[in-house]
Amino acid sequence: MRLQSTDKILMIRPARFGFNDQTASSNAFQSRIQEDHALLNKKAQKEFDEMVEALIAHQIQVEVYQDTDNPIKPDAIFPNNWLAMMPQNQIVTFPMKTPNRQAEYREDIVQDLIEKYPNSTYLSLTDLQHQDIALEGTGSMVLDHINQRAYACLSPRTDIDAFIDFANQINYTPIYFHAFLENTLIYHTNVMMAIGTGYAVINLSCIRDPKEQNFVQDYLLKDKLDLIEISDTQMQQFAGNMLELSVKDKRYIVMSRTAYQSLKPHQIDTITKHASILSFSIDTIEKIGGGSVRCMIAENFLT
């Protein structure tokens, strides 16, 4: 049976982390603060390094690549948007919406993976970005590998046709809908939902259309997933931006300290029936970057 989670991940240590003006119009989770750019980057690096150290201490295999200085890539710390290493033993690179995120693509990383995993296949979708088509990896999509479902909330960074085509290529059922934070489309699906082994964390209330909400919920219940519903407020504290990792028979769900502190006791009880919680303090990364722990991790399912 296909597994939902892995013990191998890839992360990018930031070189020039900061507020991304190019993505601000579609990412309502970003916040601009007046602080020296170099100091912000040092804070982000410290949070990054402490998170990596904690993951390694729990026997997660973390491969860290250092971001390059030129060109400036303020969101390079979020590699799961341009790169996925799939359970199908496939390396996939995805089309990004903005120029400074398109610049995150790293040929050297792709070649390293091809060399380390010679039995893998490589699928590049990056040419779509030249047509202003975006599908930003496992930010745009939340994938249920066990039940072979792909969930996506549509936005300027998640094109419907590209999503359906990709889901069909990997033989996953495409499930798409619209989700909102106030009056703005939510930019990435992985800030409003997460799927683990036997459970799903989701903000159903941000799916405003009752038919779409029922459509999504019906699939989750059909697959017998234990639903942990979160609120808009909890979503804004990144409680939807979680990820399951596993080491042998031990499952972890990783999240930020902010996300953990937003959870109610009954939500924590339900989650911990399925996985142990690991949380990390990444306040700078979350506040400025508008992404959290899940966004920082590209899972590696390659064999």
N, C-alpha and C positions, 0 to 999 in steps of 0.2 A: 504494500500500500504506500502511496505517496505521502511524505511527511509535510506538515505545515511549516515546521521551523527547522533551523540549522544551528550548528555551533561555530560556523565560520562566517566572518563578516569582513567587509572592507570599509575603511573610513578615510577621509581626507582632512589632514591637519591644516587649518587656515593660515594663509600668508598675509591676506589683506581683508580680513573680515570687516563688514560694516553694513550700513543701511544701503539697500539697493533701490536707487531711484527708478530704475527701469521696470522693476516688478511691483512697485508700490501701488499702482492703479488697480491691480488685480488681487493683491494680497492684503486684506484688511487686518491681518494679524501682525504686520510689521509696525514698529514704533520708532520714530526718529527722536534721538536725544542729542543734546549738545555736549559732546565730549570729544576729546582728542582722539583721532583715528588710530594712532599707534597704541594708545592706552586701551581702547576698545578691543583691538586685536589681541593684545596681551591677555586681557580678561578672558576672551573667547578661547585662546590657546590653553590657558590654565584650566578652564572648565572642560575643554576637550581632553586634555591630558589626564585629568582626574577621572573622567568617565572611562577612558581606555584602560587605565590602571585597575579600576573596579571591575570592569568586564573580564580582564585577564585573570584577576583574582578568583573569579567564578568559572574559570576554565573555558571561557569563550576565546576562540582563536581570532585575534584581531590583526588584520593586515592594514598598516597605516601607510598612506602615501602623503608626502608633503606637497601642499599646493605650490604652484609656481607664482612668482611675483609679477610676471608680465605676460599677458595683460592683467589688469586688476579684475579679480573675480570675487565680489563680496559674498556670494552664496556658494562658493566651492565646497564649503563644509557639508553641503547636502547632496552627496553623490548619487543617492538612490533615484534622483530625477532623470539622470542621463544614462545610468548604467544599471542593468539587472543581470544576475547570474542565476538562471532558472533551473527548476527541478528537471526540466527536459534536457539538461546538460547543454544549455544554450546560453551564449553570451549575447545580450541585446543592448544596443545603444539607441536612444530615443531622441526625437526632435524637441528642441526647447523653444520657448516663445521669444525670449529677448536676446539681443546680441551678446550681452555679457554673461548670460547663462549658456548660450551656445558655445562660448569660448571655454567652458569647463570640460568639454570633451577632450580626453587624453589618449592619444594613439599609443603612447608608451604603456599605459595601464592595460589597454586592450591587448596589445602584443604580449605583455607579461602573462596575462591570463591564458591566451592561446598557447603559449609555450608551456605553461604549468599544467594545462588541461588539454592535451593534444586530441583527446577524443570528443571534445566539445565542438559545437557548431557556432557560427557567428552570424547574427542577423543585425544589420544596420538599417534603422529607419530615419537616420538623420537627414537624408535628402529632402524629407517632407518639410523641413523647416524653411527651405528655400521657396516653398509655396505658402509660407506663413501658416503652416499647419503644425500644431503642437500636441504632443502626447508625452507628458513628463513622468514616464516610468511608473514606479510604485508610489509616487506622489499622486499622480492622476488616477491610478488604479489601486484598489485593495483586492488582492488575489487570495481566494480560498483554494489552496492547492489540493486539499483532500477531496472536496466536492466539485472541483474544476469549474469554479465560478469567478468571474471578473466583475467587480463593482466599480462604477465611475459616476461621480457627479460632474456634469458637463459645465465647462467654463471656457474662457479664452485660452486656457492652458491645457484643455482636454477636448480634443476634436472628436466628434461622434463617429465619423467614418473611420478615422485612424484607429479609434478604440475598438470598434466592431471588427475591423480587419485583423487587428492584432489578436483579439480574443479568439477569433476563428482560426487563426494560424496555430495557436497553441491548444486548440480544442477545448476552450473554456466557454461557458455560457456568458454572453455579455449582458450585464444588468446596469442600465443607465438611468439617470434621474437628475433633477435639479435640486440643489440645496443652497440655502441662503443664510448669511449672517446679516441681520437687519435687512437692508434692501440690496445687498451685494451678493452675487453668486460666490459660493465658497470655492476658492482657487484650486484646492487639492482635496481629493477624497480622503486621504489619510489623516486629515485634521478632524474629520467628523466620524470616522469609524475605524475599527481595527478588528481583525479576525485571528483567533488562535485555534488551538485544538479543542473543538467542542464548545466554543463560546465566541461571542461577538460583543464588542463594545461599540455602541452606536448612539448618535444623536438623531433619533427619528423625527423629532419636532422641527428640525431645520429643513426637512423635506416637506415643503408647504402643500404641495398637491396631494390630496388624500389618496388618489389612485396610485400615484408614484410611491407614496409612503407604504401603502398596503402591498404593492408589488414587491418592494424590497423586503419588507417584513415577512411576507409569505415565503420567499426563497430561504431566508434565514431559519424560519421555523420548520420549513420542509426538510432542511438539512439537519434538523434537531440540534441547533446551536442554542446554548444558554445565552439569553440576551441580557446584557448589562446596559441599561439605557442611561445616557448622560444628558444634561441640560445644555442650553446655549451658554450659560455662564461657565459651566465646567469645560465645554468645548473651547471657549476663549482662554481657558487656563491649560489648554493642550491635553485634556483628559482623553481625547480621541486619538492622540498621536502616540500610540503605544505599539510595541512589537514583541511578539513571542520569539524567544530563542530557546534552544534546548541543548543539553549536554547529556548524552546517553539517555537515561530514563528521567532525567530531571528537567523540568520546564521552568523557564523564567519569563515574566513579562516585564519589559524594561520601559521606563517612563521617566519624566522629569519630576523633581521634587515638587514643583508647582502643581503638576497634574495629580500627584499622589495626595497632596494636601487638600485638593478640591473634592476628593472622593468622600462619599458618605460611608459609614461603617458597613451598611448592608451591601454596598457595591464592592467594598474591599473583601467582605466575606465571600461573595460569589466569585470574584476573580481568583481568590486564593484557593478555592476548591479545585481550580484547574492549573494554576501556576504560582510560583513564588514571585513576589514583587521585588524588583530592583529599581531604585530611583536615584537620580543624579541631579545635582544642583547646576543648572545651566541657564541661569536667569538672563545673562547678557545675550547669549545666543538666541534664546526664545524671543526676548523683547525686541531686539534689533532685527533679527533675521526672519521672524514670523514663522519659524519652524522649530520643531522640538526633537526629542530623542530618536523617534522613528525616522525622521528626515535625514538624520546624520548617519544612518546605517544602510549600507547596501549588503543584503544577505548574499552569501555564496553557497549555492546548492550544487556546484560543479563537482564532478567526481573524476 
